[in-house]
Each structure stands twice: as structure tokens, then as C-alpha cells.
Amino acid sequence: MDVDPLGARLAAGDEAALEECYASIAPTVLVYLRRHVGPDDAEDVLQRTFLDVWRGAKRYDPRQSLSGWVFTIARRRAIDTLRARRPGVVSVDVLRDLVGDDGREVAERFAWAADLRSALARLPAHQRQVLEMAYFDDLTQRDIATVLDVPLGTVKARMARGTKALAELVAPVGALDGRGGEVS
């Protein structure tokens, strides 16, 4: 995976990078935290998360997913908050929502979604538009062609190119292609 420029700036101690990181990732982290610690504590946990991000920025490896790293910190702060609550027992329902013993699966899903949204934003507008209409507005290719007033073949081509570009943008390090070779 290439070095994330924002992550590299953050690791170098650039305060503006922290502000950009907060602006791009914090809304999704807040949704995650509200789900797990509740709306009353979510903002406080979010602030502690980004304080930890800043304090630990020099230990961050910019070749790794920035949002994944932030979500890992948020998950730890959420667990700390749940453990500190009175009574000393955390509700089984709250833990069940975390999926798994420590909630990594949920945190990874939120991080993946944030990475996917970031990659989607980097696509050309015409490719992003048809993908958003198909997946977020639940429109068929024929409906998209009608709305955009373009031929159906144009919609299909944009979707195919957009999906391929999106896959390349979010491919993990060392991922294998369908033939067993490493994706570059």
C-alpha cells in the first residue's frame, strides 16, 4: 500500500493534518461511538480518541490505514468508558452489539466503510455518480440511464470502470488477484 500523505503528515507532527483527519474521520467515529457508549458519552470519547491520535501520531505507520488506526483507538476508548461505568457490570446486550470478544469486527467494518467512502470520493465524478445512484439510491442501470439522459451502455461502462477503479483504491497490501498473483 502506498504511504497515506495525510497519515505521513500526522506522523510528522503536522497540526493541520490532525485537523484534516478529524474533519474527515470524526463524523464516522462519532456514529460508531454513539452506538456503543451512548449519545451522552460519545462526544467525550471522541475527544479522548483524537487526543490519543495526536499523542500517538509519531507511532503511526502511514503505510497502514489511517481510519483503521483511529477506529482501533476509538474502540479502546469505548471499552474503557464502558468499564468505568457504574454499576461495575456491562450489559450483555451492549457487549453483544460489539460483535466478538472485543469489538474488532465492528471497528473494522466502520474503518472499511470510511476507507471506501474516501476512495469513492477520489473517483471521477461521472463514475462516482452512477455508483452512488446504484448503491445508495437503489436505482437500476436502466433507471440511472433515464435520470442522467445517457445511453444504457454508457451507464454500464461507467459502473464497470468505477467499480474496477474503486477496487484498486481499496485493495489491501498483499491482496491476491483471482489468479493467485499479488495485486499491485
Secondary structure, DSSP 8 states (H G I E B T S, - for coil): ----HHHHHHHTT-HHHHHHHHHHHHHHHHHHHHHHH-HHHHHHHHHHHHHHHHHTGGG--TTS-HHHHHHHHHHHHHHHHHHHSSSSS--HHHHHHT-TTTSHHHHHHHHHHHHHHHHHHTS-HHHHHHHHHHHTS---HHHHHHHHT--HHHHHHHHHHHHHHHHHHH--TT-B-TTS-B--
